[in-house]
Each structure stands twice: as structure tokens, then as C-alpha cells.
Amino acid sequence: MKTLLYGLGATLAVANAAMAFVPQAGLSIPVHLLSAVLGIAIVMTAAKGAATPAPRPAATIPSVPVPAPAPAPVGPRAEAEVVALLALLQDKGRLVDFVREDITGASDAQVGAAARVVHAGCRQVLADAFDIEPVRTEAEGTKVVLAPGYDAAAHRLLGSVPAQPPYSGTLLHPGWQVRIVKLPRVTGISPARPWPVLAPAEVQIG
């Protein structure tokens, strides 16, 4: 390509410069001079292109593999928290012992005595782990009206229920709801035992 430009430019320059001194019929001297200048410009353009080095290809930088981030540690599963709460009920109120015990042959006095221990311990666990308050503040037996838009998940309707509210009835139980949960941190778990121990085995030494 550069050789072609050299040849074309030189031919135009020489031929038209000569014609400037030997005019051709129908062509003026300025036209010959302009054509000669064009040929010189072509030659200079070709020379400039030859002087300018071709751009070197950019060096390829080897990509450095980025290590994948380590997976975040898996926290205790929800089941582990449930077991931890059950462990508290067992520790404070012997709930698991009481429920799993066969009390078919026990007297009412024996069951009542055991129930007092279970009641006191479980009551303490609930007070420590949760802030519990009633859903309804009215006393049991109070007449209540449930207007349209009432919290259906917080009420259980009994009896003959019309298709649409408002509903009018008697409050049989105020219900319970949790406002704050204060469960202790789950500990003592491992891949081999993903849930806390409900109650450790007790061994008398000596």
C-alpha cells in the first residue's frame, strides 16, 4: 500500500509539474500546479505513515485467580434453639422427666406434688426467656365486638360464625402473645451432635 502511494504521488507530482511548463489544451497552469501539490501531499502522507511505527500489541497480563471467599459459618439451626428452650424447661422444671414418666399407677397426690415442681420451674423459664402479655385486656366473660379488619390470626372464633364481621361474642380466653424473646445463646453443639443436650447424664462418682 505504501509503495502504491509513493508511485501515485510521484507520478502526479512529476507529470503535473512538467505540464505547468508545457500546458495542455483546455487545462490552465493553476490546475496543473494544484495536481502537482496533490501528488506531493500523497508522497508526504505515505512517508509519514512509514515513519510512524505500527502500534505494538498490548502485553497480555496473566490473570491471577482470585480465591473464592470462605463460606460463612453456619449458625445454629432453628431446631437447635427449640431444643435449647426444651433443655431449660427440663433443667428448671423437669418437664421432660414429668411428661415421659408413666403416671398411670401414680396417685393424684403424687401427680400433684410433681406438677408443683414442674409448674414452678417452667413458670420461671417463661418469665426469663419471654415477655408474654394477653392478646385481649378484657376479663374473661366480657362481651366483645370484632370489627372489620380485626387481627384474625390473634383470634379464634367459635360457635355459629356469620360470613362477614362485625362479630359479637363472649371472651372465653384472653389469649397470649410474645413481645420480646430472650433465649440464651445456643452452645454445646457440633457436627456430630447438631442439637444441644436436653439433660446431661448424671453419674455419681465414688
C-alpha positions as a printed Julia matrix, in Angstrom:
206×3 Matrix{Float64}:
   0.0     0.0     0.0
   2.78    2.44    0.87
   4.64    1.6    -2.37
   1.48    2.31   -4.34
   1.08    5.7    -2.62
   4.73    6.56   -3.33
   4.31    5.73   -7.01
   0.99    7.52   -7.42
   2.18   10.65   -5.62
   5.45   10.83   -7.51
   3.73   10.37  -10.87
   1.21   13.14  -10.15
   3.9    15.48   -8.9
   6.29   14.97  -11.83
   3.68   14.85  -14.57
   1.77   17.88  -13.44
   4.88   19.9   -12.68
   6.02   19.27  -16.26
   2.63   20.2   -17.62
   2.87   23.51  -15.8
   5.72   24.39  -18.15
   4.16   22.67  -21.19
   0.44   23.45  -20.84
  -2.07   21.11  -22.33
  -5.0    22.37  -24.29
  -8.02   23.13  -22.18
  -6.11   23.0   -18.84
  -4.8    26.03  -17.04
  -1.47   26.29  -15.27
  -3.13   26.59  -11.8
  -4.85   23.27  -12.38
  -1.54   21.62  -13.21
   0.09   23.14  -10.13
  -2.76   22.05   -7.9
  -2.49   18.47   -9.19
   1.27   18.53   -8.57
   0.74   19.73   -5.0
  -1.75   16.89   -4.5
   0.85   14.37   -5.65
   3.42   15.8    -3.25
   0.89   15.59   -0.42
   0.28   11.91   -1.21
   4.01   11.22   -1.1
   4.38   13.01    2.25
   1.43   11.11    3.7
   2.97    7.81    2.65
   6.33    8.85    4.14
   4.71    9.86    7.43
   2.91    6.56    7.61
   6.21    4.75    7.04
   7.9     6.77    9.81
   5.18    6.06   12.32
   5.79    2.63   13.86
   2.91    0.28   13.92
   1.35    0.06   17.37
   2.62   -2.87   19.3
   0.02   -5.21   20.66
  -0.67   -4.61   24.31
   1.06   -7.04   26.57
  -1.27   -9.63   27.92
  -1.24   -9.59   31.71
  -1.86  -13.06   33.03
  -4.96  -13.16   35.13
  -4.38  -14.03   38.74
  -7.02  -16.4    40.07
  -8.94  -14.81   42.91
  -9.58  -17.3    45.68
 -13.24  -17.85   46.43
 -14.33  -16.39   49.77
 -14.63  -18.89   52.55
 -18.24  -19.81   53.27
 -19.73  -18.04   56.25
 -20.05  -20.24   59.31
 -23.47  -21.76   59.61
 -25.22  -20.59   62.74
 -27.36  -22.78   64.96
 -30.45  -24.0    63.2
 -33.89  -23.05   64.44
 -34.33  -26.61   65.69
 -31.3   -26.15   67.96
 -32.96  -23.12   69.59
 -36.12  -25.13   70.2
 -34.09  -27.89   71.81
 -32.23  -25.3    73.91
 -35.54  -23.99   75.23
 -36.72  -27.52   75.99
 -33.44  -28.1    77.82
 -34.17  -25.07   80.0
 -37.64  -26.41   80.81
 -36.06  -29.71   81.75
 -33.33  -28.1    83.83
 -35.62  -25.8    85.79
 -38.89  -27.71   85.82
 -38.07  -31.35   84.98
 -40.64  -31.07   82.2
 -39.19  -33.86   80.03
 -38.94  -36.2    83.03
 -42.52  -35.45   84.0
 -44.03  -35.85   80.53
 -42.13  -39.04   79.71
 -42.88  -40.64   83.04
 -45.7   -43.21   83.03
 -48.04  -41.87   85.71
 -50.79  -44.41   85.12
 -50.25  -46.01   88.52
 -49.43  -42.78   90.4
 -51.91  -41.3    92.84
 -53.39  -37.86   92.42
 -51.3   -36.69   95.36
 -48.09  -37.9    93.72
 -49.0   -36.31   90.39
 -49.98  -33.1    92.13
 -46.68  -32.93   94.03
 -44.69  -33.49   90.84
 -46.81  -30.96   88.97
 -45.95  -28.27   91.5
 -42.24  -28.74   90.79
 -42.83  -28.69   87.02
 -45.08  -25.64   87.26
 -42.67  -23.58   89.34
 -39.65  -24.36   87.15
 -41.41  -23.86   83.8
 -43.0   -20.63   85.03
 -39.53  -19.31   85.85
 -38.19  -20.26   82.41
 -41.04  -18.49   80.64
 -40.53  -15.38   82.76
 -36.79  -15.35   82.0
 -36.97  -16.13   78.28
 -40.08  -14.25   77.13
 -42.13  -11.15   77.72
 -45.65  -12.53   77.49
 -48.83  -10.49   77.61
 -52.51  -11.21   76.84
 -53.93  -10.57   73.38
 -57.11   -9.08   74.88
 -57.08   -6.98   78.02
 -60.76   -7.58   78.85
 -61.68  -10.03   81.6
 -62.98  -13.48   80.66
 -66.75  -13.45   80.21
 -66.76   -9.9    78.79
 -68.87   -9.16   75.7
 -66.59   -8.1    72.83
 -67.15   -6.92   69.26
 -64.69   -7.75   66.46
 -64.98   -5.05   63.81
 -63.98   -5.49   60.16
 -60.18   -5.54   59.84
 -59.62   -7.22   63.24
 -56.49   -9.36   63.7
 -57.82  -12.72   62.52
 -54.56  -14.54   63.36
 -54.88  -13.45   67.01
 -58.5   -14.6    67.46
 -60.2   -17.99   67.23
 -63.91  -17.78   66.52
 -66.14  -20.49   68.0
 -69.79  -21.28   67.58
 -72.01  -20.05   64.74
 -69.87  -17.52   62.88
 -71.53  -15.17   60.33
 -69.99  -14.8    56.89
 -68.71  -11.27   57.48
 -67.74   -9.15   60.53
 -68.53   -7.41   62.8
 -68.71  -10.35   65.18
 -70.2   -10.1    68.65
 -69.46  -12.69   71.31
 -68.14  -13.55   74.74
 -64.44  -13.64   75.57
 -63.61  -17.14   76.77
 -59.81  -16.72   76.93
 -57.74  -13.55   76.52
 -55.01  -15.32   74.52
 -51.26  -14.84   74.83
 -48.67  -13.12   72.68
 -44.9   -12.69   72.96
 -43.44   -9.18   72.79
 -39.76   -9.93   73.49
 -37.73  -13.14   73.18
 -34.65  -13.52   75.41
 -33.49  -17.04   74.69
 -29.96  -17.88   75.78
 -27.2   -18.44   73.23
 -27.08  -21.96   71.83
 -23.89  -23.77   72.88
 -22.58  -27.29   73.12
 -23.34  -28.32   69.53
 -21.07  -29.93   66.94
 -21.37  -31.61   63.53
 -21.67  -34.93   65.33
 -24.43  -33.58   67.63
 -26.22  -30.65   65.92
 -28.62  -30.06   68.82
 -27.98  -29.26   72.47
 -28.22  -31.99   75.07
 -31.63  -31.87   76.75
 -30.23  -33.12   80.04
 -26.72  -34.45   80.67
 -26.35  -37.93   82.07
 -25.67  -37.74   85.81
 -23.0   -40.04   87.2
 -22.34  -40.42   90.9
 -18.59  -40.81   91.43
 -17.22  -42.81   94.37
